[in-house]
Amino acid sequence: MTSYSCCLILLLFTWNTSAYGPNQRAQKKGDIILGGLFPIHFGVAAKDQDLKSRPESVECIRYNFRGFRWLQAMIFAIEEINSSPTLLPNMTLGYRIFDTCNTVSKALEATLSFVAQNKIDSLNLDEFCNCSEHIPSTIAVVGATGSGISTAVANLLGLFYIPQVSYASSSRLLSNKNQFKSFLRTIPNDEHQATAMADIIEYFRWNWVGTIAADDDYGRPGIEKFREEAEERDICIDFSELISQYSDEEEIQQVVEVIQNSTARVIVVFSSGPDLEPLIKEIVRRNITGKIWLASEAWASSSLIAMPEFFRVIGSTIGFALKAGQIPGFREFLQKVHPKKSPNNGFAKEFWEETFNCYLPDGSKNSPASTSFHKGHEEGLGAGNGTSAFRPPCTGDENITSVETPYMDYTHLRISYNVYLAVYSIAHALQDIYTCTPGKGLFTNGSCADIKKVEAWQVLKHLRHLNFTNNMGEQVDFDEFGDLVGNYSIINWHLSPEDGSVVFEEVGHYNVYAKKGERLFINENKILWGGFSKEVPFSNCSRDCLPGTRKGIIEGEPTCCFECVDCPDGEYSDETDASACDKCPEDYWSNENHTSCIPKQIEFLAWTEPFGIALTLFAVLGIFLTSFVLGVFTKFRNTPIVKATNRELSYLLLFSLLCCFSSSLFFIGEPQNWTCRLRQPAFGISFVLCISCILVKTNRVLLVFEAKIPTSLHRKWWGLNLQFLLVFLCTFVQIVICVIWLYTAPPSSYRNHELEDEIIFITCHEGSLMALGFLIGYTCLLAAICFFFAFKSRKLPENFNEAKFITFSMLIFFIVWISFIPAYASTYGKFVSAVEVIAILAASFGLLACIFFNKVYIILFKPSRNTIEEVRCSTAAHAFKVAARATLRRSNVSRKRSNSLGGSTGSTPSSSISSKSNHEDPFPLPACAERQRQQQQRGCKQKVSFGSGTVTLSLSFEEPQKNAMANRNARRRNSLEAQNSDDSLMRHRALLPLQ
């Protein structure tokens, strides 16, 4: 059975050690062996183990230069102790150091090798097992780095009471001696760090922060302690998130969204560098700036985060760092590292390759150079991304001081000194065993342990009672929880002006031994916020309630947060942190800051404001243009164009447009009772007068061209008297509407306090919106009728027909006033007047431009078209068209009737239009009429002839004798119809304004 156990344990040990080849450990023989756990790499490569074959050990990636420096600190301390004549004389310390790759699995893999060897020794199987090279037990382990890793290692080592002295694991959970019996550390507990963070936030008077923690045994307890301290200081936490270096991209995105949307500028982070790196990269990618990062010591000086390319985002970092120590001779020791000179250090080869981006050919299959395709290092020096085939070979003569890496950064030895101190703590515990006097020992009956056969639990006993002075003259002793109480340095990230690198400027310190309230010291003059600013950023849950506000409770928010509620409009407060606001007097209103009361602002569409000036200028421009057109029509009143447009009505129309433009001025300026009563009637009557003139003009021309031969009575009623009478009657209706309005509900000026509390609007109360609706509705009704007649007369001669332009003007008129209704209903205050002024001006300009600008253009710039021949040509052409259509239509009717009377023998009508010479006729047919006649001939099959003189129309038909009577009757009717067509042209001549 014993032989079977021996084989089983040896098998376990053999398998465990085989996973770590010669180049994967640093090992040296000695009388007493110390174990070491260091993160030589930042992580392991993700690999899917499908278990179709024997699982292989995962590969470590991303070289950690600082981790190798910490390893060197342990080797340096052991060699220094071995060469010391006073400390452990005649005893040699050896070491077995493994790479944890910053993961629990690798750390446990290494820990198993320590435990397995100790178990073999405890079974005393040397007499059964023929071991050619016996490896002594590991009596103590230095490490690990992360608290999560140390927790797992401590659980395993605690089963065998193997002392573990960590140099960087600060989680307060590790102080629980019931669970972690053999754990000690040379770094202060996070409980002090969390308290120090809360003290810093209180110092800068911040009370609105966010928290981020690594999802492990380091981040969660640390941030929980900070929450407790924050609650005692009335510090509010806006958000709290957990992160990990193994978080997927979606989880990182969610955390970044929370940070980006948060109003808290200060973010407290309890995390290690590798866990925080993915988050920081995403924040840098999104360029989220303006945040203040309060860093725990695990990442405050991490080379993974403190990179120049990240500085614009995290340049305002304030962090905690362990107090730097002094290690004499360590600098020279670091510079002596060389693969050929360090046979006991299997990590030296990979370090050399990563430092100089080359490879050392040695034929080893497990050589880091052969697997460096998957590896990288934290500084991105070009190493770690190429295989040995792409790297040049190393010469071995490279100068280690010529390359800048974190390995050579020995200016502030913090973790390195903790490693150094951990080794010396174990050495002094062994020294106490070595110098123990029987009867005064720590064991039963004062017995002492045998240094040559010392066991791990005996070393643990002496470590718990350790008390010695280190090389800096400080007393070192572990408390009942296995912790060392230490102080913190407070650092601020600066950008070096020399090489652009990130430097850690010490700006204060935190003394845990001092009395509460005196522990923190900060030199604000040394702090640069964001790398350049001296002004302390603001990150509070709420500001002090200044005058003009009052304090209010925010439901559902932490009690440390209160809301500063602005005093309501019309109320004020003139003191800080007022609990209530006072009301202003009735004629006053609170100022912008609600700190006092001021007279209310009076507002109306003033002449002096830019909007009023602009509207006035447009109104004056309209008056000027209308006056100019009136002047042109007056000067050229005897020209055919002016005559053809019915100049008397045109004068009246232009006068009405002057009134329209002038009426808009009543809407500008401070409203008075008389202006309020005058402006709407003036606008309504002016527009009705204008539309009435256009309606009468259009209707007269249409009636003239559709009526029969006018008599003297017709000419009398179709003259100016009837025209002016119609204009008066249309306008009179509007006057009656205005009179009734002014009598029943007259508009008036009033001061409106209801629209806006702080403004008094002086406006016109219209008295009756129904009356205003009737006024505008009647105007629109006349415009619709005018539009109808203009559209109906669209085929009249151009000289008489203004239908196209009137149609456009009416369309503009409708668009303006239809748009006016919702605009008028949705505006208030002075803008009501402004909307109506804009509508009046737009409609007036539309009428003026569409009706008169074309005529003014012809009069001034095209005088060749302003002749009687041009006008008569257009009129005669139209008359010809009308006569020809009538003749053709009636001849077709007669032919159909003749066919019906003649039975089977149809008549063959022929028609002719002849023009006989009459030299007394003052209306000779122009050449354009002849062209029109020719076109009409091409369009109709009847023979049509014209000559100068009186226009006559005759129709003749060729028919058989047997239908003579019927043809005579038809001929009589056709002669009468021809005479009617002739009358049409005579009517045009009779009423033509040019004669």
Summary of the structure (lengths in Angstrom):
residues: 995
radius of gyration: 53.8
end to end distance: 145.9
largest distance: 172.3
contacts: 3286
relative contact order: 0.06
helix: 48%
strand: 15%
